Amino acid sequence: MTDQSIDILIKLPEVCRQAGFGKSAIYDMIKAGTFPGPIKLGYGSRWSQREVQAWVEEQKNGRLAA
């Protein structure tokens, strides 16, 4: 197994740190369908770190294409 195949579930504060947005902005983007939604785990929510990083890369690639 390579490091590339490992995905971890991260909490909202880490999502905010990696994406560079606050909680409200993250939830607004989820509602708009422009940010990956959380995975519900009983009492809490977690995000796929891979999905969050893929979103960050998409934003960077969009900047370069513009």
Residue pairs with C-beta under 8 A, 6 or more apart in sequence:
7 48
7 49
7 50
8 49
9 39
9 41
9 46
9 47
9 48
9 49
10 18
10 46
10 47
10 48
10 49
10 52
11 44
11 46
11 47
12 23
12 26
12 38
12 45
12 47
14 49
15 26
15 47
15 52
16 22
16 23
16 26
18 49
18 52
18 53
18 56
19 26
19 35
19 52
19 55
19 56
21 29
26 35
29 35
30 36
30 37
30 38
35 55
36 47
36 48
36 51
36 52
36 54
36 55
38 45
38 46
38 47
39 45
39 46
39 47
39 48
